[in-house]
Amino acid sequence: MSTSDAKLFRGPLLGDIFRQRQERIFDEIDGMDIGRLMNVDDDELCDELLEKHAFHVPELTDRREGKVEDTSLPVEGNSDATSRPATRITRYVPFEGDEELLLCQPSRGTIFYPQCSVRIQDGEIILTRTITDHDSASVRREFEHVLRVIQENLQQVGRDVEEFRQSMRPAVLRRIAARREKLQKDGLLFEQMGFRPRRREDAPATYKVPVVRKQPKVSQPPGKAPAGAGEPFLLPASYDEILRDLEAMGAVIERSPEAFRIMDEESLRWLFLVPLNLQYEGQATGETFNFGGKTDILIRWQGANIFVAECKIWRGPRYLEQAIDQLLGYVTWHDTKTAILVFNRTKDFSSVLGKIQETVLGHPNCLRALEYGSERGFRYNLHHPDDIQRELLLTVLAFEVPS
């Protein structure tokens, strides 16, 4: 890009440029869908937008590059000579940053009218002065004066840009919140109207992807199992698969904490039930997962409970002990696959993980700790409260959830 005789810091008001940039950021927010807004932290999204639309104040790199050229100047008046010998001196000052900021008027600045020519071209400020003598000191002083005034104005531009960035942060956060609220109300209105999604007329119908839901693998005890023990039980592979689905949902919460900040235990529980219901389907009833009684997460198969889990916000070891007692109070002799989901709203997550291990190992029903390949999870063998010979698996998963 080339700008002849650039009017440095005498172009549009910097405040007008800021308003245009703000509208650009707001337009991007207003164009976001609810899927994006519900899966990103507000502060992270704000930082991303401010960085994407940030102003970069030019920084000059004075390498003292230049050249001296032989030239001529026209002669004024009635002299027989039409020109006279002259010398053109050019100095190149590279810069990095937004060129437009060299042309805008800052809130406070120094207006100057240099004797030399000033151009901006290809990331350089080009100063040119033509003289008929060889007074290098005069040209040097002129160039240094121009660069000094440019630096003074850029310092003010930098202050204006930082002030704009600081003022934009709360404005962008408010706009994000307003956009999310609007989209949520749109969804509620859609439900209240009793509408169903309309299929696009131009949607291709050639290929249809079948919805294949997972079916938990279960087995029956041997034919000579104790009386009442003939109910199905969950095989280890399906147990681990269910836990991986729960961990995946927990990772979503940890990546987008702002969206889940105000949720209580019951609301968090339903977040975990939703993906499980999408993934699994029981052959007997077609609705495998239900919130039954006091049990938070329950998976049924042919009328039997094959997976039981509790969801608890971390409030200390004693509260976890009560959760274990509560879980043991729900399980029957047949239930062997269980879990407790712990939501940590304190800052010391590493300490909480250590206390979880100590608490479960110290429980009177705990038999042993087992290997479990997860940074946020632990696995144990416990015995049933009414039968020390009957063991069950307990996996404890811990997740960071902000308060």
C-alpha positions as CSV (number, residue, x, y, z in Angstrom):
1,M,0.0,0.0,0.0
2,S,1.3,3.5,-0.8
3,T,0.1,6.8,0.6
4,S,1.4,9.9,-1.0
5,D,2.1,12.9,1.2
6,A,0.5,11.2,4.2
7,K,-1.3,13.5,6.5
8,L,0.0,11.8,9.7
9,F,-2.5,12.0,12.6
10,R,-4.8,14.4,10.6
11,G,-7.2,11.8,9.2
12,P,-10.4,10.4,10.8
13,L,-10.9,10.7,14.6
14,L,-9.6,7.6,16.4
15,G,-12.8,7.6,18.4
16,D,-14.8,7.0,15.2
17,I,-12.5,4.1,14.3
18,F,-13.1,2.6,17.8
19,R,-16.8,2.8,17.3
20,Q,-16.6,1.0,14.0
21,R,-14.5,-1.8,15.5
22,Q,-17.0,-2.1,18.4
23,E,-19.8,-2.6,15.9
24,R,-17.8,-5.2,14.1
25,I,-17.3,-7.2,17.4
26,F,-21.0,-6.9,18.3
27,D,-22.0,-8.1,14.8
28,E,-19.9,-11.2,15.3
29,I,-21.5,-11.9,18.6
30,D,-25.0,-11.3,17.3
31,G,-24.2,-13.8,14.5
32,M,-23.2,-16.6,16.9
33,D,-25.5,-19.6,17.4
34,I,-26.5,-21.0,20.7
35,G,-24.3,-24.1,20.3
36,R,-21.2,-21.9,20.3
37,L,-22.3,-19.7,23.1
38,M,-23.3,-22.6,25.4
39,N,-19.9,-24.4,25.0
40,V,-17.5,-21.6,25.7
41,D,-16.5,-19.7,28.7
42,D,-17.5,-16.0,28.6
43,D,-14.1,-14.7,29.5
44,E,-12.4,-17.0,27.0
45,L,-14.8,-15.9,24.2
46,C,-14.3,-12.2,25.2
47,D,-10.5,-12.6,25.1
48,E,-10.7,-14.3,21.7
49,L,-12.9,-11.5,20.2
50,L,-10.7,-8.7,21.7
51,E,-7.6,-10.4,20.4
52,K,-9.1,-11.0,16.9
53,H,-10.2,-7.4,16.6
54,A,-7.3,-5.8,18.4
55,F,-5.5,-2.7,17.3
56,H,-1.8,-3.0,16.9
57,V,-0.1,0.3,17.5
58,P,2.8,0.8,15.1
59,E,6.3,0.4,16.4
60,L,9.1,2.1,14.5
61,T,12.3,0.4,13.7
62,D,15.0,2.9,13.1
63,R,17.7,1.2,11.0
64,R,18.9,4.5,9.6
65,E,18.4,3.3,6.0
66,G,18.4,5.8,3.3
67,K,19.8,7.1,0.1
68,V,21.2,10.3,-1.5
69,E,20.3,11.1,-5.1
70,D,21.3,13.7,-7.7
71,T,18.3,15.7,-8.9
72,S,17.3,19.2,-9.9
73,L,14.8,21.8,-8.9
74,P,13.0,24.3,-11.3
75,V,14.2,27.9,-11.2
76,E,11.6,30.5,-10.4
77,G,11.6,33.9,-12.1
78,N,13.0,35.1,-15.4
79,S,16.4,33.3,-15.2
80,D,17.6,31.8,-18.4
81,A,18.2,28.6,-16.5
82,T,15.1,26.3,-16.2
83,S,16.5,24.2,-13.4
84,R,19.3,24.1,-10.9
85,P,21.3,21.3,-9.3
86,A,19.8,19.7,-6.2
87,T,20.2,16.7,-4.0
88,R,17.3,14.5,-2.8
89,I,17.8,12.8,0.6
90,T,15.5,9.9,1.5
91,R,15.2,8.1,4.9
92,Y,13.3,4.8,5.3
93,V,11.7,4.0,8.7
94,P,10.1,0.6,8.8
95,F,7.2,0.0,11.3
96,E,5.1,-3.0,12.4
97,G,1.5,-2.4,13.3
98,D,-1.8,-1.0,11.9
99,E,-1.0,1.6,9.2
100,E,-4.4,3.3,9.8
101,L,-3.4,4.3,13.3
102,L,-0.7,6.6,11.8
103,L,-3.4,8.5,10.0
104,C,-6.1,8.8,12.7
105,Q,-6.3,11.7,15.1
106,P,-5.7,10.6,18.7
107,S,-7.7,12.1,21.6
108,R,-4.7,14.4,22.3
109,G,-1.8,14.9,19.9
110,T,0.7,17.1,18.3
111,I,-0.3,18.5,14.9
112,F,2.8,19.3,12.8
113,Y,3.5,20.3,9.2
114,P,6.9,19.0,8.3
115,Q,9.1,20.6,5.6
116,C,10.0,17.2,4.3
117,S,7.7,15.0,2.3
118,V,6.2,12.1,4.2
119,R,4.9,8.9,2.6
120,I,3.7,5.5,3.9
121,Q,4.5,2.6,1.6
122,D,4.8,-1.2,2.2
123,G,5.3,-0.9,5.9
124,E,7.6,2.0,5.9
125,I,7.5,5.7,6.6
126,I,9.5,7.4,3.9
127,L,10.9,10.9,4.6
128,T,12.2,12.9,1.6
129,R,13.9,16.3,1.6
130,T,15.4,18.0,-1.5
131,I,18.1,20.6,-0.9
132,T,20.4,22.8,-3.0
133,D,23.2,22.9,-0.6
134,H,24.9,20.2,1.5
135,D,23.7,21.1,4.9
136,S,23.3,17.6,6.3
137,A,22.8,18.8,9.8
138,S,19.7,20.8,8.9
139,V,18.2,17.7,7.1
140,R,19.1,15.5,10.0
141,R,17.4,17.8,12.5
142,E,14.3,17.9,10.4
143,F,14.1,14.1,10.1
144,E,14.7,13.7,13.8
145,H,12.0,16.2,14.6
146,V,9.4,14.5,12.4
147,L,10.2,11.1,14.0
148,R,10.1,12.5,17.5
149,V,6.6,13.9,16.9
150,I,5.5,10.7,15.3
151,Q,6.6,8.8,18.4
152,E,4.8,11.2,20.7
153,N,1.6,10.8,18.8
154,L,1.9,7.0,18.8
155,Q,2.3,7.0,22.5
156,Q,-1.0,8.8,22.8
157,V,-2.5,6.4,20.3
158,G,-1.3,3.6,22.5
159,R,-3.0,5.0,25.5
160,D,-6.2,5.5,23.6
161,V,-6.1,2.0,22.3
162,E,-5.6,0.5,25.8
163,E,-8.4,2.6,27.2
164,F,-10.7,1.4,24.4
165,R,-9.7,-2.2,25.1
166,Q,-10.4,-1.9,28.8
167,S,-13.8,-0.3,28.1
168,M,-14.7,-2.9,25.6
169,R,-14.3,-5.9,27.9
170,P,-17.4,-5.3,30.1
171,A,-19.3,-4.2,27.0
172,V,-18.4,-7.5,25.1
173,L,-19.3,-9.6,28.2
174,R,-22.7,-7.9,28.4
175,R,-23.3,-8.5,24.7
176,I,-22.4,-12.2,25.0
177,A,-24.8,-12.6,27.9
178,A,-27.5,-10.7,26.1
179,R,-27.1,-12.9,23.0
180,R,-27.2,-16.1,25.0
181,E,-30.3,-15.0,26.9
182,K,-32.0,-14.0,23.7
183,L,-31.3,-17.4,22.0
184,Q,-32.4,-19.3,25.1
185,K,-35.7,-17.3,25.1
186,D,-36.1,-18.1,21.4
187,G,-35.8,-21.8,22.2
188,L,-38.3,-21.5,25.0
189,L,-40.7,-19.7,22.7
190,F,-40.3,-22.4,20.1
191,E,-41.3,-25.0,22.7
192,Q,-44.2,-22.9,24.0
193,M,-45.6,-22.6,20.5
194,G,-45.6,-26.3,20.2
195,F,-43.6,-26.3,16.9
196,R,-41.5,-29.1,15.6
197,P,-38.4,-28.5,13.4
198,R,-39.2,-28.1,9.7
199,R,-37.2,-30.1,7.3
200,R,-35.3,-28.1,4.7
201,E,-36.8,-28.7,1.2
202,D,-33.3,-28.7,-0.3
203,A,-31.9,-31.2,2.2
204,P,-30.5,-34.2,0.3
205,A,-32.5,-37.4,0.9
206,T,-30.2,-39.8,-1.0
207,Y,-28.3,-41.0,2.0
208,K,-29.7,-41.6,5.5
209,V,-27.5,-42.3,8.4
210,P,-29.1,-44.7,10.8
211,V,-29.2,-43.9,14.5
212,V,-27.4,-46.7,16.2
213,R,-27.8,-46.6,19.9
214,K,-25.4,-48.6,22.2
215,Q,-26.8,-51.6,24.0
216,P,-25.1,-52.4,27.3
217,K,-23.7,-55.9,27.3
218,V,-25.2,-57.9,30.1
219,S,-25.0,-61.5,31.2
220,Q,-26.9,-63.9,33.4
221,P,-25.4,-65.7,36.4
222,P,-24.9,-69.5,36.1
223,G,-27.9,-71.6,36.4
224,K,-27.1,-72.7,39.9
225,A,-26.7,-69.2,41.3
226,P,-28.3,-68.5,44.7
227,A,-32.0,-68.0,44.8
228,G,-32.9,-64.5,43.5
229,A,-29.6,-64.1,41.8
230,G,-30.8,-64.8,38.3
231,E,-31.1,-61.2,37.3
232,P,-28.9,-59.7,34.5
233,F,-25.6,-57.9,35.4
234,L,-23.5,-55.5,33.5
235,L,-20.3,-56.8,31.9
236,P,-17.0,-54.9,32.6
237,A,-16.6,-53.5,29.1
238,S,-20.0,-51.8,29.2
239,Y,-19.4,-50.6,32.7
240,D,-16.2,-48.9,31.5
241,E,-18.0,-47.5,28.4
242,I,-20.7,-45.9,30.6
243,L,-18.0,-44.3,32.7
244,R,-16.2,-43.0,29.7
245,D,-19.4,-41.3,28.6
246,L,-19.7,-39.7,32.0
247,E,-16.1,-38.5,31.9
248,A,-16.7,-37.0,28.4
249,M,-19.6,-35.0,29.8
250,G,-17.5,-33.9,32.8
251,A,-14.8,-32.7,30.4
252,V,-17.4,-30.5,28.6
253,I,-18.3,-28.9,31.9
254,E,-14.6,-28.3,32.7
255,R,-13.9,-26.7,29.3
256,S,-17.0,-24.4,29.5
257,P,-17.3,-23.6,33.2
258,E,-19.2,-20.4,32.9
259,A,-22.3,-22.1,31.4
260,F,-22.6,-24.4,34.5
261,R,-21.6,-22.0,37.3
262,I,-25.0,-21.7,38.9
263,M,-26.2,-25.3,38.5
264,D,-27.0,-27.4,41.7
265,E,-26.6,-31.1,42.2
266,E,-29.9,-32.0,40.5
267,S,-29.2,-29.8,37.4
268,L,-25.7,-31.3,37.1
269,R,-27.2,-34.8,37.4
270,W,-29.5,-34.2,34.5
271,L,-26.6,-33.0,32.3
272,F,-25.1,-36.5,32.7
273,L,-28.4,-38.3,32.1
274,V,-28.9,-36.6,28.7
275,P,-25.9,-38.0,26.9
276,L,-26.5,-41.5,28.5
277,N,-30.1,-41.4,27.2
278,L,-28.8,-40.5,23.7
279,Q,-26.2,-43.3,23.7
280,Y,-28.1,-46.3,25.2
281,E,-31.4,-47.9,24.7
282,G,-32.8,-50.9,26.6
283,Q,-34.2,-53.8,24.6
284,A,-37.1,-54.5,27.1
285,T,-38.6,-51.0,27.5
286,G,-36.8,-48.7,25.1
287,E,-36.3,-46.2,27.9
288,T,-33.3,-47.5,29.8
289,F,-32.4,-44.5,32.0
290,N,-34.8,-43.1,34.6
291,F,-34.5,-40.9,37.6
292,G,-35.9,-43.4,40.2
293,G,-36.5,-42.6,43.8
294,K,-33.5,-41.1,45.5
295,T,-31.0,-42.7,43.1
296,D,-29.4,-40.0,40.9
297,I,-28.5,-42.1,37.8
298,L,-30.0,-45.5,37.2
299,I,-29.6,-47.8,34.2
300,R,-32.2,-50.6,33.9
301,W,-32.2,-53.7,31.8
302,Q,-35.1,-56.1,31.7
303,G,-36.5,-54.4,34.8
304,A,-33.3,-54.8,36.8
305,N,-30.9,-52.1,37.9
306,I,-27.5,-52.8,36.3
307,F,-25.8,-49.4,37.1
308,V,-26.4,-47.1,40.0
309,A,-24.6,-43.7,40.5
310,E,-24.8,-40.7,42.9
311,C,-23.9,-37.1,42.1
312,K,-22.5,-35.0,45.0
313,I,-20.9,-31.6,45.3
314,W,-17.7,-31.8,47.3
315,R,-18.2,-30.5,50.9
316,G,-15.5,-32.5,52.6
317,P,-14.7,-36.1,53.5
318,R,-17.6,-36.6,55.8
319,Y,-20.1,-35.7,53.1
320,L,-18.4,-38.3,50.8
321,E,-18.7,-40.9,53.5
322,Q,-22.4,-40.2,53.7
323,A,-22.6,-40.5,49.9
324,I,-21.1,-44.0,50.0
325,D,-23.5,-45.0,52.8
326,Q,-26.3,-43.6,50.8
327,L,-25.3,-45.5,47.7
328,L,-24.9,-48.8,49.6
329,G,-28.3,-48.2,51.0
330,Y,-29.8,-48.2,47.4
331,V,-28.0,-51.2,46.0
332,T,-29.5,-54.7,46.2
333,W,-27.7,-57.9,46.3
334,H,-27.7,-58.0,42.5
335,D,-26.2,-54.5,42.0
336,T,-22.4,-54.8,41.4
337,K,-21.6,-51.7,39.2
338,T,-21.8,-48.3,40.9
339,A,-20.3,-44.9,40.7
340,I,-20.1,-41.6,42.6
341,L,-19.7,-38.3,40.6
342,V,-18.0,-35.6,42.7
343,F,-18.3,-32.0,41.6
344,N,-15.5,-29.9,43.1
345,R,-16.2,-26.2,43.6
346,T,-13.1,-25.4,45.7
347,K,-9.9,-24.3,44.1
348,D,-7.6,-27.0,45.5
349,F,-8.5,-29.8,43.2
350,S,-5.3,-31.9,43.8
351,S,-6.0,-31.8,47.6
352,V,-9.6,-32.9,47.0
353,L,-8.4,-35.9,44.9
354,G,-6.2,-37.0,47.7
355,K,-9.0,-36.7,50.3
356,I,-11.3,-38.7,48.1
357,Q,-8.8,-41.6,48.1
358,E,-8.3,-41.4,51.8
359,T,-12.0,-41.3,52.5
360,V,-13.0,-44.3,50.4
361,L,-10.1,-46.4,51.6
362,G,-11.1,-45.6,55.2
363,H,-14.7,-46.6,54.7
364,P,-15.6,-49.9,56.6
365,N,-17.1,-51.5,53.5
366,C,-14.0,-50.8,51.3
367,L,-12.0,-54.0,50.6
368,R,-9.3,-52.7,48.3
369,A,-8.2,-50.1,45.7
370,L,-8.1,-51.2,42.0
371,E,-6.1,-49.8,39.1
372,Y,-8.1,-47.2,37.1
373,G,-6.5,-45.3,34.2
374,S,-7.9,-41.8,34.8
375,E,-6.4,-38.7,36.4
376,R,-9.9,-37.8,37.8
377,G,-11.1,-41.2,38.8
378,F,-10.5,-44.0,41.3
379,R,-11.9,-47.6,41.5
380,Y,-12.5,-49.8,44.5
381,N,-14.0,-53.1,45.6
382,L,-16.6,-52.7,48.4
383,H,-18.7,-55.4,50.0
384,H,-22.4,-55.2,50.2
385,P,-23.7,-53.9,53.5
386,D,-25.6,-57.1,54.3
387,D,-23.2,-59.7,52.7
388,I,-19.4,-59.4,53.2
389,Q,-19.0,-62.2,50.6
390,R,-20.7,-60.2,47.9
391,E,-18.4,-57.6,46.3
392,L,-19.3,-54.6,44.1
393,L,-17.3,-52.1,42.1
394,L,-17.3,-48.4,43.0
395,T,-15.7,-45.9,40.6
396,V,-15.4,-42.3,41.9
397,L,-15.1,-39.6,39.2
398,A,-14.2,-36.0,40.2
399,F,-14.8,-32.9,38.1
400,E,-14.0,-29.2,38.5
401,V,-17.2,-27.1,38.4
402,P,-17.0,-23.4,39.3
403,S,-19.1,-21.8,42.0
